Amino acid sequence: DFLAKVMEHAQARGADVVLDLSSDKLKELAHKKPLLIKPNHHEMKAIFGVPVDTDDEVRVAMKMAHDAGVNVLLTRGSRGDAYFSNGEDIWYAKREFNIKLVSSVCAGDCTLAAFLHKWYRDRDNVEEAMKLAMATGANVAESVALATSVTLTSTASALLSASSIASKRYTTYSWFYGVPILAGRIFVIANERQCKRSCICAAPCRFAAAPHAFYTVCRVAIAFSRSVEYTFINTLLVKGTYMIYTLTANPAIDYNIACDGLSANTVTRTRNAVYTPNGKGLNVSFTLDHYGVDTTILAFAGFSGEFIVKGAEALGVPVKPVWTDGITRARFLNAGPDTEYNMVNAGAAINAANEQEMFDLIDSLDDMTCLVISGLAAPQHFR
């Protein structure tokens, strides 16, 4: 399988892998230990068979994902909220301001990129990462076309919006850590209350010392182990010393227009036509670059793919294409007054030689710290 092999080649070079796939491949590849997966609520239900409408359902779904041993960023689209779990804790963030939805296209990709911008360098910085991610996604949803039309003027407004996002951290649900810590804390509280009822002093007495020490030791041990891990990671992730590559196996040229509605058997007059290079990985790279993160795009490109390559490079994002036969797909996006129509063809097929060229390209990337694999694989046509 192409995506599985891409992941193996990247991991063989010591790179982290992030998955944002809109298919059951996400569940399969999650068992290959990616750093992070990012399903939305529809994908979480379709892939893992679990609804995520309530907090309890989210906990169940996260547990299933963590059986594969990965971090999970779950977004819930128009609800304006998201969850993140690292296997020990679950964070929750909700947008507390309303937006005027123009197009939901690309919003999830840009949300992921903004999250990576804050979290990849500092794995403890979850709350700020989620705030910026939610704000960026909201900004993109209020824009026409992809991340490029955020023009990424969204930085200022996204940072302002971040202060309007509520965030909270759920109690740890990992029994290995949670049970002794919770038990120790309960004993501490109970003994402190008993002490205050029976003693004239306000401080806890010696009877609370043992459970309090047990609780403290547990917390310190966990904090130390995590701080060692994250300190080691962060010493490697100094600005300019890491590169996040993105892979878009099936990019597209987006044709964005607006009209007052569609009717059959008649000519529809449109306005505000915008042509843009698009693809989930491209959008991630555009947003990472917008936030000052070093990034490069990997993509298959067929006939008309030159527009995508030159368009991305014009935005300042380098592209390393693998050229293929066939026609790079196009997507037609029509934003009406109350509806959005999204039509896309299958895209240019790739063959075994194209795949091998991509594997060889990945093997040659000495500066690759992380690879974000997004979207669907291109149609395959071996000959």
Rosetta blueprint (number, residue, H / E / L):
1 D L
2 F H
3 L H
4 A H
5 K H
6 V H
7 M H
8 E H
9 H H
10 A H
11 Q H
12 A H
13 R L
14 G L
15 A L
16 D E
17 V E
18 V E
19 L E
20 D E
21 L L
22 S L
23 S L
24 D L
25 K H
26 L H
27 K H
28 E H
29 L H
30 A H
31 H L
32 K L
33 K L
34 P L
35 L L
36 L E
37 I E
38 K L
39 P L
40 N E
41 H H
42 H H
43 E H
44 M H
45 K H
46 A H
47 I H
48 F H
49 G L
50 V L
51 P L
52 V L
53 D L
54 T L
55 D H
56 D H
57 E H
58 V H
59 R H
60 V H
61 A H
62 M H
63 K H
64 M H
65 A H
66 H H
67 D L
68 A L
69 G L
70 V L
71 N E
72 V E
73 L E
74 L E
75 T E
76 R L
77 G H
78 S H
79 R H
80 G L
81 D E
82 A E
83 Y E
84 F E
85 S E
86 N L
87 G L
88 E L
89 D L
90 I E
91 W E
92 Y E
93 A E
94 K E
95 R E
96 E L
97 F L
98 N L
99 I L
100 K L
101 L L
102 V L
103 S L
104 S L
105 V L
106 C L
107 A H
108 G H
109 D H
110 C H
111 T H
112 L H
113 A H
114 A H
115 F H
116 L H
117 H H
118 K H
119 W H
120 Y L
121 R L
122 D L
123 R L
124 D L
125 N L
126 V H
127 E H
128 E H
129 A H
130 M H
131 K H
132 L H
133 A H
134 M H
135 A H
136 T H
137 G H
138 A H
139 N H
140 V H
141 A H
142 E L
143 S L
144 V L
145 A L
146 L L
147 A H
148 T H
149 S H
150 V H
151 T L
152 L L
153 T L
154 S H
155 T H
156 A H
157 S H
158 A H
159 L H
160 L H
161 S H
162 A H
163 S L
164 S L
165 I E
166 A E
167 S E
168 K E
169 R E
170 Y L
171 T L
172 T L
173 Y L
174 S L
175 W H
176 F H
177 Y H
178 G H
179 V H
180 P H
181 I H
182 L H
183 A H
184 G H
185 R H
186 I H
187 F H
188 V H
189 I H
190 A H
191 N H
192 E H
193 R H
194 Q H
195 C H
196 K H
197 R H
198 S H
199 C L
200 I L
201 C L
202 A L
203 A L
204 P L
205 C L
206 R H
207 F H
208 A H
209 A H
210 A H
211 P H
212 H H
213 A H
214 F H
215 Y H
216 T H
217 V H
218 C H
219 R H
220 V H
221 A H
222 I H
223 A H
224 F H
225 S H
226 R H
227 S H
228 V H
229 E H
230 Y H
231 T H
232 F H
233 I H
234 N H
235 T H
236 L H
237 L L
238 V L
239 K L
240 G L
241 T L
242 Y L
243 M E
244 I E
245 Y E
246 T E
247 L E
248 T E
249 A L
250 N L
251 P L
252 A E
253 I E
254 D E
255 Y E
256 N E
257 I E
258 A E
259 C L
260 D L
261 G L
262 L L
263 S L
264 A L
265 N L
266 T L
267 V L
268 T L
269 R L
270 T L
271 R E
272 N E
273 A E
274 V E
275 Y E
276 T E
277 P E
278 N E
279 G L
280 K H
281 G H
282 L H
283 N H
284 V H
285 S H
286 F H
287 T H
288 L H
289 D H
290 H H
291 Y L
292 G L
293 V L
294 D L
295 T E
296 T E
297 I E
298 L E
299 A E
300 F E
301 A E
302 G E
303 F E
304 S L
305 G H
306 E H
307 F H
308 I H
309 V H
310 K H
311 G H
312 A H
313 E H
314 A H
315 L L
316 G L
317 V L
318 P L
319 V E
320 K E
321 P E
322 V E
323 W E
324 T E
325 D E
326 G E
327 I E
328 T L
329 R E
330 A E
331 R E
332 F E
333 L E
334 N E
335 A E
336 G L
337 P L
338 D L
339 T L
340 E E
341 Y E
342 N E
343 M E
344 V E
345 N L
346 A L
347 G L
348 A L
349 A L
350 I E
351 N L
352 A H
353 A H
354 N H
355 E H
356 Q H
357 E H
358 M H
359 F H
360 D H
361 L H
362 I H
363 D H
364 S L
365 L L
366 D L
367 D L
368 M E
369 T E
370 C E
371 L E
372 V E
373 I E
374 S E
375 G L
376 L L
377 A L
378 A L
379 P L
380 Q E
381 H L
382 F L
383 R L
